[in-house]
Amino acid sequence: MLQFLRSSQQRTTIILFVVCAAVFAIGTGLAQEEIQREGYFEVRSATTEVRDGVHTLDARLQLVLSSEALAALESGVTLTIELQMQVIRVRRWIVDDAEAELAVRYELEYRPLSQRYIVKNLNSGEQDSFATLYSALNSLGRIQGLPVIDDALLQSDRDYRLRLRAMLNTRQYPATLRLLFFWRGQWQLQSEWFEWPLER
């Protein structure tokens, strides 16, 4: 148990060192071509359809990493990209109600020995390998047939909307790193909510 705690503390220390080093490198002028690169996440399109009684999502996202996030990734830091969805029940006279919420998390990792980018779906455990960052982010940005909610859970006489956004999730990092991210805007990668009527 003690050995596990030590290894966990060592891993946290290494992550903190690697990210701080990457941030420092950009802040001091290394990788000059990337300094001006500001990342952004955007939901370009999203639709749903009912398949075997389940509402499934097809969406296209634009995911562009900032210089700092890219430097951290290539220094060995695993990034977590999260899709957040809300099923909203439309109510006429009072505020609409969030009927259901779903989060799908993906890990993006770079492995320098093989020079491959690994994308892992933390919800399903599925994993894919890509030769370039562009192809990895392009795959992350193509959502096809993602189950959202069973139609039987929705009231037949009610109208619903669906909201979707993408964000870079930093909650898995130590508190000291989260504080650093908070003050550096290039880590605040989050799209606007994309909203549309849920077809029944």
C-alpha positions as CSV (number, residue, x, y, z in Angstrom):
1,M,0.0,0.0,0.0
2,L,2.8,2.4,0.9
3,Q,4.6,1.5,-2.3
4,F,1.4,2.3,-4.3
5,L,1.1,5.7,-2.6
6,R,4.7,6.6,-3.3
7,S,4.3,5.6,-7.0
8,S,1.1,7.7,-7.2
9,Q,2.8,10.7,-5.7
10,Q,5.8,10.3,-8.0
11,R,3.5,10.1,-11.0
12,T,1.7,13.3,-9.9
13,T,5.1,15.0,-9.4
14,I,6.2,14.0,-12.9
15,I,3.0,15.2,-14.5
16,L,3.3,18.5,-12.7
17,F,7.0,18.9,-13.8
18,V,6.3,18.0,-17.4
19,V,3.3,20.4,-17.8
20,C,5.1,23.2,-16.1
21,A,8.2,22.6,-18.3
22,A,6.0,22.7,-21.4
23,V,4.3,25.9,-20.3
24,F,7.6,27.5,-19.5
25,A,9.0,26.5,-22.8
26,I,6.3,28.3,-24.7
27,G,6.4,31.3,-22.3
28,T,10.1,31.8,-22.9
29,G,9.9,31.7,-26.7
30,L,10.6,28.1,-27.7
31,A,8.6,26.7,-30.6
32,Q,8.1,30.2,-32.0
33,E,5.8,29.2,-34.7
34,E,3.3,27.8,-32.2
35,I,3.2,30.7,-29.8
36,Q,0.4,32.5,-31.5
37,R,-1.8,29.4,-31.9
38,E,-5.0,29.7,-29.9
39,G,-7.0,26.6,-29.6
40,Y,-10.8,26.3,-29.9
41,F,-13.5,23.7,-29.8
42,E,-16.6,24.1,-32.0
43,V,-19.7,21.9,-32.7
44,R,-20.2,22.3,-36.4
45,S,-23.3,20.2,-36.7
46,A,-25.4,17.7,-34.8
47,T,-28.5,15.5,-35.5
48,T,-30.3,12.6,-33.9
49,E,-32.4,9.8,-35.1
50,V,-34.2,6.9,-33.5
51,R,-32.6,3.5,-34.0
52,D,-34.2,0.5,-32.4
53,G,-35.9,2.7,-29.9
54,V,-32.8,4.6,-29.0
55,H,-32.0,8.2,-29.9
56,T,-28.5,8.2,-31.5
57,L,-26.2,11.2,-32.2
58,D,-24.3,12.1,-35.3
59,A,-22.1,15.2,-34.9
60,R,-19.1,17.0,-36.4
61,L,-16.7,18.9,-34.2
62,Q,-13.8,21.1,-34.9
63,L,-11.1,20.5,-32.2
64,V,-8.0,22.7,-32.4
65,L,-5.5,22.4,-29.5
66,S,-3.7,25.5,-28.2
67,S,0.1,25.8,-28.2
68,E,0.2,25.0,-24.5
69,A,-2.1,21.9,-24.7
70,L,-0.1,20.7,-27.8
71,A,3.2,21.1,-26.0
72,A,1.9,19.3,-22.9
73,L,0.6,16.4,-25.1
74,E,3.9,16.0,-26.9
75,S,5.7,16.1,-23.6
76,G,3.8,13.1,-22.4
77,V,0.7,14.5,-20.7
78,T,-2.5,12.7,-21.5
79,L,-5.4,15.1,-22.5
80,T,-9.0,14.4,-21.7
81,I,-11.6,15.6,-24.1
82,E,-15.2,15.4,-22.9
83,L,-18.5,15.6,-24.8
84,Q,-21.4,16.8,-22.6
85,M,-25.0,16.3,-23.6
86,Q,-28.3,17.4,-22.1
87,V,-31.8,16.3,-23.0
88,I,-34.0,19.3,-22.2
89,R,-37.8,18.9,-21.6
90,V,-39.5,22.0,-23.1
91,R,-42.0,23.6,-20.6
92,R,-44.4,26.3,-21.6
93,W,-44.7,28.5,-18.6
94,I,-41.7,27.7,-16.5
95,V,-38.0,27.2,-17.1
96,D,-37.1,24.2,-19.2
97,D,-35.9,21.1,-17.3
98,A,-32.8,19.0,-18.0
99,E,-34.3,15.5,-18.3
100,A,-31.1,13.7,-18.7
101,E,-27.3,14.4,-18.9
102,L,-24.6,12.3,-20.5
103,A,-20.8,12.8,-20.6
104,V,-18.5,10.8,-22.9
105,R,-14.8,11.2,-22.2
106,Y,-11.9,10.5,-24.5
107,E,-8.2,10.3,-23.7
108,L,-5.7,11.6,-26.2
109,E,-2.1,10.4,-25.7
110,Y,1.1,10.7,-27.7
111,R,3.6,7.9,-27.5
112,P,7.0,9.2,-28.7
113,L,8.6,5.7,-29.1
114,S,6.1,4.6,-31.7
115,Q,5.3,8.2,-32.8
116,R,1.6,7.4,-32.6
117,Y,-1.4,9.2,-31.2
118,I,-3.8,7.1,-29.1
119,V,-7.5,7.9,-28.7
120,K,-9.3,5.9,-26.0
121,N,-13.0,6.1,-25.2
122,L,-13.1,6.0,-21.4
123,N,-16.8,5.0,-21.4
124,S,-16.5,2.0,-23.7
125,G,-12.8,1.2,-23.4
126,E,-12.4,1.2,-27.2
127,Q,-9.0,2.5,-28.4
128,D,-7.6,3.6,-31.8
129,S,-4.1,4.5,-32.9
130,F,-3.2,7.3,-35.4
131,A,-0.1,8.4,-37.2
132,T,-0.8,12.1,-37.0
133,L,-2.4,14.5,-34.6
134,Y,-4.7,15.7,-37.4
135,S,-6.1,12.3,-38.0
136,A,-6.6,11.7,-34.2
137,L,-8.5,15.0,-33.7
138,N,-10.4,14.4,-36.9
139,S,-11.6,11.0,-35.6
140,L,-12.5,12.6,-32.3
141,G,-14.5,15.2,-34.2
142,R,-16.7,12.6,-36.1
143,I,-19.4,11.3,-33.8
144,Q,-21.5,8.5,-35.4
145,G,-24.3,6.5,-33.9
146,L,-23.6,7.5,-30.3
147,P,-26.5,6.3,-28.1
148,V,-28.0,9.2,-26.1
149,I,-31.3,8.1,-24.5
150,D,-34.0,5.4,-24.8
151,D,-37.1,6.9,-26.4
152,A,-39.2,4.9,-23.8
153,L,-37.9,7.2,-21.1
154,L,-39.3,10.3,-22.8
155,Q,-43.0,11.4,-22.4
156,S,-44.8,11.0,-25.7
157,D,-46.8,14.3,-25.3
158,R,-43.7,16.4,-24.5
159,D,-41.2,18.3,-26.7
160,Y,-37.5,17.9,-26.1
161,R,-34.3,19.6,-27.2
162,L,-30.8,18.3,-27.1
163,R,-27.7,20.3,-26.2
164,L,-24.1,19.3,-27.0
165,R,-20.7,20.8,-26.2
166,A,-17.1,19.7,-26.2
167,M,-14.4,20.7,-23.6
168,L,-10.9,20.0,-22.5
169,N,-11.4,18.4,-19.1
170,T,-8.6,19.2,-16.6
171,R,-10.2,17.9,-13.5
172,Q,-8.0,14.8,-13.4
173,Y,-4.9,16.8,-12.8
174,P,-3.6,17.8,-9.4
175,A,-5.0,21.0,-7.8
176,T,-1.8,22.9,-8.4
177,L,-2.0,22.2,-12.1
178,R,-5.7,23.1,-12.3
179,L,-4.9,26.5,-10.7
180,L,-2.2,27.0,-13.3
181,F,-4.7,26.1,-16.1
182,F,-7.3,28.5,-14.7
183,W,-5.0,31.5,-15.1
184,R,-3.8,30.5,-18.6
185,G,-6.6,31.1,-21.1
186,Q,-5.2,28.6,-23.6
187,W,-6.3,25.8,-21.4
188,Q,-9.9,27.0,-21.3
189,L,-11.0,25.0,-24.4
190,Q,-14.7,24.7,-24.4
191,S,-17.2,25.1,-27.2
192,E,-20.5,26.9,-27.1
193,W,-23.6,24.8,-26.5
194,F,-25.1,23.5,-29.8
195,E,-28.8,23.0,-29.5
196,W,-31.5,21.5,-31.7
197,P,-35.0,19.9,-31.4
198,L,-35.0,16.2,-30.6
199,E,-36.9,14.4,-33.4
200,R,-39.5,11.9,-32.1
